[in-house]
Amino acid sequence: MIRMAVMTDDELIRKDFRNFLYLIWKYLRLPDPTPLQYEIADYLQEDGIFRRIIEGFRGVAKSWITAAYVLWRLYIDPDYKFLVVSASKQRANNFSTFTRMLIREVPFLQHLQAHDHQRDSNVAFDVGLALPDQAPSVMSVGVFGQLTGTRANEIIADDVEVPNNSGTQDLREKLLKTVLEFEAIIKPGGRITFLGTPQTEESIYNKLRERGYDCRIWPARYPAKGNFKKYNGQLAKSIMEAVLRDSKLVGKPTEPTRFTELDLLQRETSYGKSGFALQFMLDTSLSDTERYPLKLSDLIVTSLNTDKAPVSVAWGSSPEYQIKELANIGFTGDRWYKPLFVDKDWIEYEGSVMAIDPAGRGTDELGYAVVKQLHGTLFVTATGGLKGGYSDENLIKLAKVAKEQKVNYIVIEANFGDGMFAKIFTPVLAKYHPCTVEEVKHSVQKEKRIVDTLEPAMNRHRLVFDISVVQEDLKIATNEEEGAINYSLFYQLTRLTRDRGSLKHDDRLDALAIAVAYWVESMARDEERAAKEHRERVFEAELENFMEHVVGFGIENSRWV
């Protein structure tokens, strides 16, 4: 007689985390875990993955599932050590408080309650069967809290990235540097698990993927097959397979028993299109499109002249007009384009202005830009940044650039030093290139002012850059020196948002915006009408010349009727 082995409840729990999760959900009086929640649970327990990222839409319960996972690990091995890290200490404490509460309340976990001689707080606690150790069984800390000296078998990073700590370049760099220190905390063979939703394409989760982290993404709606590529191969397999089997699922909820179509529609209305795409569809492409309004593809790049410009120039966006030899410093999909059309007639510019942002303190630069105008189109013939503040060398350099570019007007940002820069620059300028100097003050938030100035000009394709300006700037962007890219004009341009402090450095971009703002009134002129008027004047002059040399008198002296 053959006796079939029957697994006990304890063995079922130890064998598969999903069984443990089912029991926890029952205790919490929740409906059975959904297929999607079971899939997240299975990914958490999957062997062989030591660095992972779980991106799930808001409300999918990824934090609750992971809290149960922590208890499951401790149920199997009481000597296992967890470090829970969140954007704030309070959120991290909430995670550990929830796990501690379950130990106290769930009958089959009560043997894990801390003994009298063990740590037992919401910040750090031991489980009852754990051997004495310097590290608690579970410890919670804010991401910028005291991490040094802690040790763990597994780190749970629960929503470490939030708008408040990732909205600027400085903050993103600080956050990424901090989470990379997890490698010094984790024990050999340990695991690191991130739970969260990305904020932008610059999200640390995307940076971590580049460093070898495995990632799974569970959006709130089934995306169209054509949008799979937006997830860079990290979309949950079950979601892809479902869409491939039945295309009618596209746009339907992935969790229909918990989030109905009406519910998601209401959330989309509340969050807005971009907010919903980010928080529920985990699609950063729309977020970046909306948040970063200035794009290389709206510019025109060609060879320019210091003295003259084409009467008219037209923007082109077809593949054959892409300038592939220029490195793309913008986001994925952005492009550099040469003009579709350049008029054969070149005439002198109607004016040339140099703008200077004199905020050259510390690691900032003295930013400058030379922008010339003809028939409502703006031509950028020189840009740059000088380190060293208001040194004589820098003042002379700016004066020489003004002379070389035949600038006839200089606009200086006067917000810094109460106009001090103009006072010390004017005598130097008088020696090398006397011209009119004007100071401007701004009360509007810098980032909004720059976007509001440049976006209309770029959207109408009225901003033309000399290709040599682009090439020189890209040398800065590709410099291997740490942080060098932050000084690139085009990096600043493509990374600017309306958020205060969104850039680490913006001196060159601010100078460009000041120069463009000077010409805003001229931009109102109709480019085609201006070009037509020019041709009419040329025709009249040629006719006058013809009458003078062929007929013998000019039009003004003609007696013809």
Backbone torsions as a table, in degrees:
resi	resn	phi	psi	omega
1	MET	NA	128.8	-178.7
2	ILE	-97.4	126.6	180.0
3	ARG	-96.8	124.0	178.8
4	MET	-79.0	132.5	178.2
5	ALA	-73.4	131.2	178.9
6	VAL	-115.0	124.3	-177.7
7	MET	-75.9	138.6	176.1
8	THR	-78.7	168.0	177.5
9	ASP	-58.7	-41.0	-179.9
10	ASP	-61.3	-41.9	179.7
11	GLU	-67.1	-38.7	177.9
12	LEU	-63.1	-40.7	179.2
13	ILE	-64.7	-45.7	-178.3
14	ARG	-67.9	-33.3	-174.7
15	LYS	-70.4	-37.5	-172.5
16	ASP	-144.2	121.8	-180.0
17	PHE	-59.0	-29.6	-178.3
18	ARG	-62.2	-32.6	175.5
19	ASN	-66.4	-41.9	177.9
20	PHE	-62.1	-44.3	-179.4
21	LEU	-60.7	-41.5	179.4
22	TYR	-57.8	-44.7	-179.3
23	LEU	-66.6	-40.1	178.7
24	ILE	-63.5	-43.6	179.9
25	TRP	-62.0	-38.8	178.9
26	LYS	-63.5	-42.4	-179.9
27	TYR	-63.0	-39.0	-179.1
28	LEU	-78.8	1.9	179.7
29	ARG	59.5	37.6	175.4
30	LEU	-96.6	156.0	172.6
31	PRO	-59.9	162.2	178.2
32	ASP	-53.3	145.2	176.5
33	PRO	-53.2	141.9	179.4
34	THR	-77.5	163.8	176.0
35	PRO	-54.4	-38.0	-179.6
36	LEU	-67.3	-41.8	178.6
37	GLN	-65.4	-38.5	175.7
38	TYR	-63.0	-35.6	-179.7
39	GLU	-67.5	-40.2	176.1
40	ILE	-63.1	-42.2	179.6
41	ALA	-61.7	-41.9	-179.8
42	ASP	-66.1	-36.8	178.3
43	TYR	-66.3	-37.2	179.0
44	LEU	-62.3	-38.2	-176.0
45	GLN	-90.7	-3.6	-175.2
46	GLU	-61.6	128.4	179.3
47	ASP	-76.5	155.4	174.9
48	GLY	87.1	-5.1	176.9
49	ILE	-111.0	110.9	-174.7
50	PHE	-103.6	-12.7	177.4
51	ARG	-135.7	112.4	-174.4
52	ARG	-139.0	157.0	177.0
53	ILE	-129.8	127.3	175.0
54	ILE	-108.5	112.3	176.1
55	GLU	-107.6	108.9	179.2
56	GLY	-127.1	148.9	-177.0
57	PHE	-66.8	161.1	-179.2
58	ARG	-58.9	126.9	177.1
59	GLY	96.7	-0.3	-179.3
60	VAL	-77.2	-9.3	176.7
61	ALA	77.1	32.1	180.0
62	LYS	-65.1	-33.5	178.6
63	SER	-69.8	-41.1	179.2
64	TRP	-66.3	-41.6	178.7
65	ILE	-61.5	-42.4	-177.6
66	THR	-71.3	-33.2	174.8
67	ALA	-61.4	-41.7	176.6
68	ALA	-65.1	-36.1	178.5
69	TYR	-62.6	-41.1	177.6
70	VAL	-58.1	-45.1	180.0
71	LEU	-66.4	-36.6	178.3
72	TRP	-62.0	-43.2	178.6
73	ARG	-63.0	-42.6	180.0
74	LEU	-69.7	-30.6	176.0
75	TYR	-63.9	-40.0	179.7
76	ILE	-76.3	-41.6	-176.1
77	ASP	-139.3	96.0	-178.1
78	PRO	-61.9	-17.9	179.6
79	ASP	-88.6	2.6	177.5
80	TYR	-69.9	142.9	-176.3
81	LYS	-119.4	131.5	179.2
82	PHE	-117.3	141.7	168.8
83	LEU	-119.3	121.0	-179.9
84	VAL	-103.8	122.1	-176.7
85	VAL	-121.7	131.9	176.8
86	SER	-134.1	172.6	-179.3
87	ALA	-58.6	-37.2	177.8
88	SER	-124.1	154.9	178.8
89	LYS	-63.6	-35.2	-179.1
90	GLN	-62.6	-43.7	179.5
91	ARG	-65.8	-40.9	178.1
92	ALA	-62.6	-40.6	178.6
93	ASN	-64.2	-35.8	178.7
94	ASN	-61.9	-37.7	179.1
95	PHE	-63.9	-50.2	-177.9
96	SER	-69.1	-33.0	177.1
97	THR	-62.8	-41.3	179.6
98	PHE	-63.8	-44.2	179.6
99	THR	-65.8	-39.5	179.8
100	ARG	-65.3	-38.2	178.5
101	MET	-64.6	-40.6	179.2
102	LEU	-64.5	-39.2	177.5
103	ILE	-59.7	-40.3	-176.7
104	ARG	-73.7	-31.6	-171.0
105	GLU	-101.9	-32.7	-176.3
106	VAL	-79.5	123.6	-174.4
107	PRO	-54.1	-45.5	-175.4
108	PHE	-79.9	5.3	176.2
109	LEU	-113.8	-4.2	-172.4
110	GLN	-66.0	-21.2	177.0
111	HIS	-69.1	-10.5	178.9
112	LEU	-90.9	1.4	179.1
113	GLN	-63.4	142.3	-179.1
114	ALA	-64.1	143.3	174.8
115	HIS	-82.9	172.2	-176.0
116	ASP	-59.8	-32.8	-176.0
117	HIS	-89.1	2.7	-177.2
118	GLN	-103.5	162.3	175.4
119	ARG	-67.3	141.5	-177.2
120	ASP	-156.2	73.0	177.6
121	SER	-135.1	170.4	179.2
122	ASN	-72.0	-16.2	179.5
123	VAL	-87.8	-38.0	-179.8
124	ALA	-155.1	129.7	177.8
125	PHE	-144.6	156.0	175.6
126	ASP	-104.6	156.9	172.2
127	VAL	-98.5	153.9	-168.7
128	GLY	-56.2	-35.3	-175.1
129	LEU	-93.4	3.1	-176.6
130	ALA	-74.1	140.6	174.2
131	LEU	-73.3	154.4	179.2
132	PRO	-55.8	136.1	-177.6
133	ASP	-157.5	150.5	177.3
134	GLN	-64.4	-33.0	-179.1
135	ALA	-91.6	133.7	176.5
136	PRO	-70.6	166.0	178.1
137	SER	-64.0	-43.1	178.1
138	VAL	-137.0	128.3	177.7
139	MET	-132.1	138.7	179.5
140	SER	-116.2	145.2	-178.0
141	VAL	-157.3	148.9	172.9
142	GLY	-72.9	152.6	-172.3
143	VAL	-60.8	-29.4	178.5
144	PHE	-102.2	18.0	177.5
145	GLY	-85.1	-163.1	-176.9
146	GLN	-79.4	99.5	178.1
147	LEU	-98.7	-29.2	-177.6
148	THR	-60.4	133.3	176.9
149	GLY	94.3	-13.4	178.1
150	THR	-83.4	154.8	179.0
151	ARG	-138.6	145.4	-178.7
152	ALA	-156.7	153.6	172.6
153	ASN	-79.3	-28.0	-179.1
154	GLU	-149.3	136.2	177.0
155	ILE	-109.0	127.9	175.5
156	ILE	-106.7	110.0	178.9
157	ALA	-99.5	99.1	-173.1
158	ASP	-99.5	105.3	-179.7
159	ASP	51.9	54.9	176.9
160	VAL	-74.0	-22.3	180.0
161	GLU	-102.1	117.8	177.0
162	VAL	-133.9	164.2	-177.9
163	PRO	-53.6	-36.4	-175.9
164	ASN	-67.9	-24.6	-178.7
165	ASN	-113.5	11.7	-179.7
166	SER	-141.0	13.3	-175.4
167	GLY	-78.0	-18.3	179.7
168	THR	-123.7	163.8	-179.6
169	GLN	-61.2	-42.0	179.1
170	ASP	-59.9	-45.4	-177.9
171	LEU	-67.2	-39.0	179.2
172	ARG	-63.8	-41.7	179.1
173	GLU	-65.0	-40.9	179.2
174	LYS	-64.8	-42.6	-179.4
175	LEU	-65.1	-45.9	-179.6
176	LEU	-62.3	-43.0	179.2
177	LYS	-60.8	-38.0	-179.2
178	THR	-67.7	-47.3	-176.9
179	VAL	-70.2	-25.4	176.7
180	LEU	-68.5	-19.7	176.9
181	GLU	-72.3	-8.8	175.9
182	PHE	-57.3	-31.0	-178.3
183	GLU	-62.0	-27.0	179.7
184	ALA	-83.7	-13.0	-177.2
185	ILE	-96.5	-36.5	-172.8
186	ILE	-68.7	141.2	177.9
187	LYS	-74.9	158.1	178.3
188	PRO	-54.0	131.3	-179.1
189	GLY	79.3	6.1	-178.1
190	GLY	-78.7	176.5	-176.3
191	ARG	-123.3	151.0	173.7
192	ILE	-128.3	125.4	-178.1
193	THR	-125.7	123.9	176.2
194	PHE	-102.6	135.4	172.8
195	LEU	-118.6	130.7	178.0
196	GLY	170.7	-175.1	175.0
197	THR	-128.6	134.0	-179.1
198	PRO	-70.3	150.2	178.9
199	GLN	-93.5	-40.9	-179.6
200	THR	-150.6	-177.6	176.3
201	GLU	-64.3	-21.8	178.9
202	GLU	-85.2	9.7	-178.9
203	SER	-54.2	145.1	177.2
204	ILE	-65.3	-25.0	178.7
205	TYR	-64.9	-38.6	176.0
206	ASN	-68.0	-37.0	177.5
207	LYS	-65.6	-38.4	179.5
208	LEU	-68.3	-34.9	175.3
209	ARG	-58.1	-41.6	179.6
210	GLU	-63.7	-21.0	-179.9
211	ARG	-96.7	13.7	172.7
212	GLY	100.9	3.0	177.8
213	TYR	-68.9	135.9	172.3
214	ASP	-77.6	149.3	-176.0
215	CYS	-145.4	141.5	172.9
216	ARG	-129.3	138.8	-176.0
217	ILE	-123.7	129.0	178.0
218	TRP	-121.2	97.6	178.2
219	PRO	-79.8	168.7	-176.8
220	ALA	-78.9	-25.7	178.0
221	ARG	-123.0	154.4	175.3
222	TYR	-72.0	121.5	178.9
223	PRO	-80.3	157.0	176.6
224	ALA	-67.6	152.9	-179.5
225	LYS	-54.8	-38.4	-179.5
226	GLY	-66.3	-15.5	180.0
227	ASN	-98.0	0.4	179.7
228	PHE	-56.6	-37.7	-175.0
229	LYS	-63.7	-22.0	178.8
230	LYS	-63.5	-22.6	-177.2
231	TYR	-95.4	5.1	172.5
232	ASN	52.5	38.5	175.7
233	GLY	81.6	4.0	-177.5
234	GLN	-101.4	0.4	179.4
235	LEU	-63.3	137.3	-178.5
236	ALA	-53.8	135.2	-175.6
237	LYS	-58.4	-40.9	-178.4
238	SER	-61.1	-35.4	-179.1
239	ILE	-71.5	-43.0	177.6
240	MET	-62.3	-45.8	-177.7
241	GLU	-63.9	-37.8	179.8
242	ALA	-63.5	-42.8	179.8
243	VAL	-67.1	-39.4	179.6
244	LEU	-66.4	-31.8	178.2
245	ARG	-75.9	-37.5	-174.3
246	ASP	-144.8	101.1	-177.6
247	SER	-67.8	-15.6	178.8
248	LYS	-68.7	-13.2	179.2
249	LEU	-74.1	-18.0	-176.6
250	VAL	-55.4	127.3	-179.5
251	GLY	88.9	-9.9	179.6
252	LYS	-84.9	157.1	179.3
253	PRO	-65.9	140.1	174.5
254	THR	-80.7	-15.5	176.8
255	GLU	-124.7	65.3	-171.6
256	PRO	-62.8	-25.6	179.8
257	THR	-76.6	-16.4	-178.2
258	ARG	-113.7	-34.0	-179.2
259	PHE	-129.0	105.5	-179.7
260	THR	-77.3	168.7	177.8
261	GLU	-59.9	-40.6	179.6
262	LEU	-64.2	-41.9	-179.9
263	ASP	-61.8	-45.6	179.6
264	LEU	-66.1	-35.1	178.1
265	LEU	-65.0	-40.8	177.8
266	GLN	-64.4	-39.7	178.1
267	ARG	-66.8	-37.9	178.8
268	GLU	-64.4	-40.0	177.6
269	THR	-64.4	-39.8	-178.9
270	SER	-70.7	-47.0	-177.1
271	TYR	-75.6	-27.0	-170.5
272	GLY	89.5	160.9	-174.6
273	LYS	-58.6	-49.4	-177.1
274	SER	-70.8	-38.7	179.3
275	GLY	-64.6	-40.1	178.7
276	PHE	-67.6	-42.3	179.4
277	ALA	-59.6	-34.2	-178.3
278	LEU	-80.8	-49.1	-172.0
279	GLN	-82.4	-26.1	-175.9
280	PHE	-116.2	-33.9	177.8
281	MET	-95.6	-11.0	178.2
282	LEU	54.7	35.8	-178.5
283	ASP	-106.2	106.7	-176.8
284	THR	-80.9	-13.9	-174.5
285	SER	-63.7	-43.4	178.9
286	LEU	-68.4	-38.8	179.4
287	SER	-58.1	-45.7	-177.9
288	ASP	-70.0	-34.1	178.4
289	THR	-61.7	-41.6	-177.5
290	GLU	-81.0	-38.7	-171.6
291	ARG	-80.2	-34.8	-179.9
292	TYR	-105.9	89.8	-169.9
293	PRO	-77.1	-18.3	-174.5
294	LEU	-98.9	122.8	-173.3
295	LYS	-128.0	145.5	179.2
296	LEU	-60.1	-34.6	-174.9
297	SER	-65.2	-14.6	178.3
298	ASP	-88.3	-5.9	-179.8
299	LEU	-91.2	161.8	171.2
300	ILE	-115.2	130.6	-179.4
301	VAL	-120.6	125.8	179.8
302	THR	-159.2	177.2	177.6
303	SER	-83.6	128.1	-178.4
304	LEU	-115.9	168.8	-177.9
305	ASN	-118.3	146.9	-179.7
306	THR	-67.4	-32.5	-173.0
307	ASP	-99.5	-36.3	-171.6
308	LYS	-130.9	162.3	177.0
309	ALA	-141.0	158.7	177.2
310	PRO	-63.9	145.4	-180.0
311	VAL	-57.6	-36.3	175.6
312	SER	-149.1	151.4	178.7
313	VAL	-144.2	136.2	-176.0
314	ALA	-116.1	139.0	179.3
315	TRP	-76.6	142.7	176.2
316	GLY	-129.8	146.8	-179.0
317	SER	-129.9	10.4	178.7
318	SER	-74.9	154.2	-178.4
319	PRO	-52.6	-34.1	-177.6
320	GLU	-69.3	-13.4	179.5
321	TYR	-100.3	2.6	177.5
322	GLN	-71.1	137.0	178.1
323	ILE	-97.1	91.3	-172.1
324	LYS	-74.6	-21.3	-177.9
325	GLU	-75.9	-12.0	176.9
326	LEU	-90.8	127.9	-179.4
327	ALA	-63.0	138.3	179.1
328	ASN	-83.3	105.4	179.6
329	ILE	-90.6	-6.7	178.8
330	GLY	-83.4	-166.3	178.9
331	PHE	-78.4	167.8	179.7
332	THR	-55.2	130.8	179.5
333	GLY	96.3	-13.6	177.3
334	ASP	-75.7	158.8	-175.0
335	ARG	-145.7	156.9	167.0
336	TRP	-98.4	139.3	179.7
337	TYR	-131.5	138.8	170.5
338	LYS	-87.0	166.1	-175.1
339	PRO	-71.5	149.3	174.7
340	LEU	-70.8	-35.4	-177.0
341	PHE	-147.7	138.2	174.4
342	VAL	-130.1	121.6	-179.1
343	ASP	-61.8	142.2	-179.4
344	LYS	-73.7	-19.3	179.5
345	ASP	-88.4	124.4	177.7
346	TRP	-117.0	134.4	179.1
347	ILE	-134.1	170.5	-178.4
348	GLU	-66.1	147.1	176.7
349	TYR	-62.2	153.2	176.6
350	GLU	-81.3	-13.6	177.6
351	GLY	178.4	158.4	-179.8
352	SER	-137.6	121.4	-177.7
353	VAL	-121.0	141.8	173.1
354	MET	-112.7	129.9	176.4
355	ALA	-111.2	142.3	-178.3
356	ILE	-129.6	129.2	171.2
357	ASP	-104.0	103.3	-172.2
358	PRO	-85.8	21.9	-178.1
359	ALA	-77.5	51.7	-175.3
360	GLY	-89.4	73.2	-179.4
361	ARG	-123.6	143.0	179.5
362	GLY	61.1	-122.9	-179.5
363	THR	-90.5	0.3	177.4
364	ASP	-72.6	168.5	-179.9
365	GLU	-118.5	162.6	164.4
366	LEU	-84.6	103.4	-177.8
367	GLY	-89.0	142.8	177.2
368	TYR	-143.1	155.4	177.2
369	ALA	-150.9	139.3	176.3
370	VAL	-111.7	119.6	-178.9
371	VAL	-125.7	126.8	-179.4
372	LYS	-111.5	155.7	-173.4
373	GLN	-127.8	138.0	174.6
374	LEU	-150.6	120.6	176.3
375	HIS	53.5	38.9	175.6
376	GLY	83.9	-3.3	176.5
377	THR	-102.4	140.2	-178.4
378	LEU	-104.8	133.4	-176.7
379	PHE	-118.4	120.2	-179.1
380	VAL	-96.0	111.8	-174.7
381	THR	-107.5	-9.6	178.0
382	ALA	-161.4	138.6	173.0
383	THR	-146.6	162.3	177.1
384	GLY	174.1	179.8	178.1
385	GLY	-148.2	139.7	-177.2
386	LEU	-121.1	127.5	176.7
387	LYS	-90.2	153.4	178.7
388	GLY	111.4	5.4	175.4
389	GLY	67.2	-141.2	-172.5
390	TYR	-91.4	41.2	-179.4
391	SER	-69.4	156.0	178.4
392	ASP	-58.6	-38.3	-179.7
393	GLU	-60.2	-42.4	179.9
394	ASN	-69.9	-39.2	179.4
395	LEU	-63.7	-41.7	178.5
396	ILE	-66.1	-40.7	179.0
397	LYS	-60.2	-44.1	179.2
398	LEU	-64.1	-40.5	179.3
399	ALA	-64.0	-38.8	179.2
400	LYS	-69.3	-36.7	176.0
401	VAL	-63.2	-41.6	178.5
402	ALA	-60.9	-39.0	179.2
403	LYS	-69.2	-46.5	-179.4
404	GLU	-61.6	-35.4	-177.9
405	GLN	-89.6	1.1	178.6
406	LYS	54.9	46.3	179.7
407	VAL	-71.9	136.3	177.1
408	ASN	-114.3	4.4	179.1
409	TYR	-155.8	135.4	179.2
410	ILE	-124.9	129.2	179.5
411	VAL	-113.7	128.3	-176.2
412	ILE	-121.3	131.0	174.4
413	GLU	-67.0	120.2	-173.8
414	ALA	-100.9	5.1	-177.1
415	ASN	-66.0	-27.9	-178.0
416	PHE	-97.8	132.1	176.4
417	GLY	70.1	15.8	177.3
418	ASP	51.7	45.5	176.4
419	GLY	80.5	10.3	-177.1
420	MET	-61.2	-37.5	-176.1
421	PHE	-60.9	-43.9	-179.1
422	ALA	-61.9	-35.7	-178.1
423	LYS	-67.0	-37.1	-178.6
424	ILE	-88.9	-18.3	-178.9
425	PHE	-85.7	-32.7	-175.5
426	THR	-56.9	-45.6	178.4
427	PRO	-62.5	-37.5	178.6
428	VAL	-67.1	-42.3	179.2
429	LEU	-63.1	-39.5	-179.3
430	ALA	-61.5	-30.6	-179.1
431	LYS	-74.7	-36.4	-174.3
432	TYR	-103.2	-37.5	-176.2
433	HIS	-159.8	83.2	-179.2
434	PRO	-60.3	128.5	175.3
435	CYS	-162.7	171.8	-176.9
436	THR	-71.1	136.1	178.7
437	VAL	-121.3	132.6	178.9
438	GLU	-130.3	142.0	175.7
439	GLU	-103.5	143.2	176.3
440	VAL	-127.7	144.6	176.0
441	LYS	-119.7	145.9	-178.3
442	HIS	-125.2	136.8	177.4
443	SER	-110.1	-14.4	179.7
444	VAL	-78.9	145.9	176.6
445	GLN	-50.4	131.6	-171.8
446	LYS	-54.0	-50.1	-175.4
447	GLU	-60.2	-44.0	179.7
448	LYS	-65.6	-40.3	-179.7
449	ARG	-62.0	-44.2	-178.6
450	ILE	-64.6	-46.2	179.5
451	VAL	-62.2	-46.0	-177.7
452	ASP	-65.1	-24.6	178.2
453	THR	-83.2	-48.3	-173.0
454	LEU	-82.1	-34.7	-174.2
455	GLU	-59.0	-46.6	178.9
456	PRO	-61.8	-42.4	179.7
457	ALA	-63.4	-40.5	-179.0
458	MET	-74.0	-38.7	179.1
459	ASN	-64.4	-29.2	177.9
460	ARG	-91.5	1.8	177.2
461	HIS	57.5	45.7	179.0
462	ARG	-103.5	6.5	-177.4
463	LEU	-112.3	114.5	-176.3
464	VAL	-114.6	130.3	179.8
465	PHE	-109.5	138.4	170.9
466	ASP	-66.6	133.6	-175.5
467	ILE	-62.0	-28.5	178.6
468	SER	-67.8	-31.3	176.1
469	VAL	-64.3	-43.2	179.5
470	VAL	-65.2	-45.2	-177.7
471	GLN	-62.0	-42.2	179.0
472	GLU	-65.5	-39.5	-179.7
473	ASP	-67.2	-36.4	-179.9
474	LEU	-68.3	-23.9	175.0
475	LYS	-63.5	-36.8	177.5
476	ILE	-69.4	-43.1	-176.5
477	ALA	-64.9	-30.6	-178.1
478	THR	-97.7	6.2	176.8
479	ASN	-65.8	132.0	-177.3
480	GLU	-74.8	-10.3	179.0
481	GLU	-61.7	133.3	-176.4
482	GLU	-59.7	128.3	177.8
483	GLY	84.4	-3.4	-176.3
484	ALA	-61.6	-36.2	-176.3
485	ILE	-59.8	-26.2	-178.8
486	ASN	-65.5	-17.6	-179.7
487	TYR	-92.3	-3.1	179.2
488	SER	-74.0	131.6	178.0
489	LEU	-58.7	-44.7	-174.3
490	PHE	-78.0	-24.8	170.9
491	TYR	-67.6	-44.7	177.7
492	GLN	-60.5	-42.4	-177.8
493	LEU	-63.0	-45.0	-176.2
494	THR	-81.0	-14.6	-179.3
495	ARG	-104.1	-0.4	-178.6
496	LEU	-74.1	135.5	171.4
497	THR	-123.8	177.7	178.0
498	ARG	-81.3	-2.3	-179.4
499	ASP	-75.8	138.4	178.8
500	ARG	-61.5	132.4	178.4
501	GLY	71.0	26.8	-176.0
502	SER	-71.8	-16.8	179.6
503	LEU	-117.8	147.0	176.0
504	LYS	-72.0	-42.3	175.8
505	HIS	-135.1	139.2	-179.1
506	ASP	-140.2	16.2	-172.3
507	ASP	-60.6	-44.8	-178.5
508	ARG	-68.7	-40.6	-179.4
509	LEU	-67.2	-39.2	179.0
510	ASP	-63.9	-40.6	177.8
511	ALA	-61.5	-42.2	178.4
512	LEU	-61.2	-44.4	-179.1
513	ALA	-63.4	-38.4	179.2
514	ILE	-64.1	-41.8	179.5
515	ALA	-66.6	-43.2	179.6
516	VAL	-64.2	-40.0	179.9
517	ALA	-59.7	-34.0	179.0
518	TYR	-59.9	-35.3	-176.2
519	TRP	-93.7	6.1	-174.9
520	VAL	-55.3	-42.3	-179.1
521	GLU	-63.0	-38.4	179.5
522	SER	-68.7	-26.5	-179.1
523	MET	-64.4	-19.7	-178.3
524	ALA	-70.7	-17.9	-179.9
525	ARG	-67.3	144.7	178.2
526	ASP	-78.5	119.3	-174.7
527	GLU	-61.7	-45.2	-177.8
528	GLU	-67.1	-39.1	178.9
529	ARG	-64.6	-40.2	179.1
530	ALA	-64.0	-41.9	178.9
531	ALA	-64.9	-38.5	179.7
532	LYS	-64.9	-42.4	178.7
533	GLU	-61.7	-38.6	178.8
534	HIS	-62.7	-44.7	-179.4
535	ARG	-64.0	-36.4	177.9
536	GLU	-64.1	-39.3	178.3
537	ARG	-66.3	-40.9	178.4
538	VAL	-62.9	-41.9	-179.6
539	PHE	-63.0	-44.2	180.0
540	GLU	-62.5	-38.9	179.1
541	ALA	-66.7	-40.7	179.1
542	GLU	-66.3	-38.6	178.3
543	LEU	-65.5	-41.0	177.7
544	GLU	-60.5	-42.7	179.3
545	ASN	-64.3	-39.7	178.9
546	PHE	-63.0	-46.0	-178.7
547	MET	-62.8	-37.0	-177.2
548	GLU	-67.0	-42.7	-174.0
549	HIS	-91.6	-25.1	-177.2
550	VAL	-100.2	-49.7	-177.7
551	VAL	-84.1	-31.5	176.6
552	GLY	110.5	-6.2	176.4
553	PHE	-151.6	158.0	-177.6
554	GLY	-80.9	172.5	-179.5
555	ILE	-61.1	-37.7	-177.1
556	GLU	-62.7	-30.3	-178.3
557	ASN	-94.3	1.0	-176.2
558	SER	-70.7	140.3	177.9
559	ARG	-102.8	7.9	-179.7
560	TRP	-67.3	149.2	177.4
561	VAL	-111.9	NA	NA
